[in-house]
Amino acid sequence: MSPAERGEFLFFMMYRQFSAAQQAATTIGKYRIAALPARLSAGQFCAQVSIASGQGQASTDRVMRFTPVFHSHDAAAQYALEQGIGWAHSAIGSP
């Protein structure tokens, strides 16, 4: 594979991961929640979630990484999203 082909492949993989994370994004109250699963060296995935709030210089983004390991990107994204939603509900005091 040529360097140009490797660059295109890496861009495609990064775009694919970004697109999947964006599809799994949701808003609860003032929080924007996005799943950010990451591939581990053994071909498994860890679940990560971004919980952002605010705008501009007053913005905050919490990123949490969870212990369970998953066999698929989708399973890790689903778990991360569920954890982020749970955190947001507890932060705003809703069930």
C-alpha positions in Angstrom: 0.0 0.0 0.0 1.5 3.4 -1.0 1.8 6.3 1.5 -1.1 8.0 -0.4 -3.3 5.0 -0.1 -2.4 4.6 3.6 -3.3 8.3 4.2 -6.7 7.8 2.4 -7.3 4.6 4.4 -6.5 6.4 7.7 -8.7 9.3 6.8 -11.6 6.9 6.0 -11.2 5.1 9.3 -11.1 8.3 11.3 -14.1 9.6 9.4 -16.0 6.4 10.0 -15.3 6.5 13.7 -16.3 10.2 13.9 -19.5 9.6 11.9 -20.5 6.7 14.2 -19.9 8.9 17.2 -22.0 11.7 15.7 -24.8 9.3 15.0 -24.8 8.3 18.7 -25.0 11.9 19.9 -27.9 13.3 21.9 -28.8 16.3 24.0 -30.3 16.2 27.5 -30.9 19.6 29.1 -27.8 21.6 28.7 -25.6 18.5 28.0 -24.5 17.2 24.6 -23.7 13.6 24.9 -21.6 11.6 22.3 -20.3 8.1 22.4 -16.7 7.8 21.4 -15.7 4.1 21.3 -12.1 3.4 20.8 -10.4 0.4 19.3 -8.0 -1.5 21.6 -4.9 -3.3 20.5 -6.6 -6.7 20.7 -9.3 -5.7 18.2 -11.8 -5.1 21.0 -13.4 -1.7 21.9 -13.6 0.4 25.0 -16.5 2.7 25.7 -15.9 6.4 26.1 -18.4 9.2 26.3 -18.1 13.0 25.9 -20.5 15.1 27.9 -20.2 18.8 26.8 -22.0 21.9 27.9 -21.7 25.6 27.5 -20.4 27.6 24.5 -17.2 29.3 23.5 -14.8 30.1 26.4 -17.4 29.0 28.9 -17.6 25.4 27.4 -16.8 22.3 29.3 -16.3 18.8 27.9 -16.0 15.8 30.2 -14.7 12.6 28.7 -15.2 9.4 30.6 -13.7 6.0 29.7 -15.3 2.8 31.2 -13.8 -0.5 32.3 -15.8 -3.0 30.3 -14.4 -4.2 27.0 -16.6 -4.9 24.0 -16.4 -7.0 20.9 -18.0 -4.5 18.6 -17.9 -0.7 18.0 -21.7 -0.5 18.3 -21.9 -2.3 21.7 -19.2 0.0 23.1 -21.1 3.1 21.7 -24.4 1.9 23.1 -22.9 1.4 26.6 -21.1 4.7 26.6 -24.3 6.5 25.5 -26.4 4.8 28.2 -23.8 5.8 30.8 -23.7 9.4 29.6 -27.4 9.7 29.6 -27.6 8.4 33.1 -24.9 10.9 34.2 -26.8 13.8 32.6 -30.1 12.8 34.2 -28.5 12.6 37.7 -26.8 16.0 37.1 -30.1 17.7 36.3 -32.0 15.8 38.9 -34.5 14.0 36.5 -35.3 10.3 36.6 
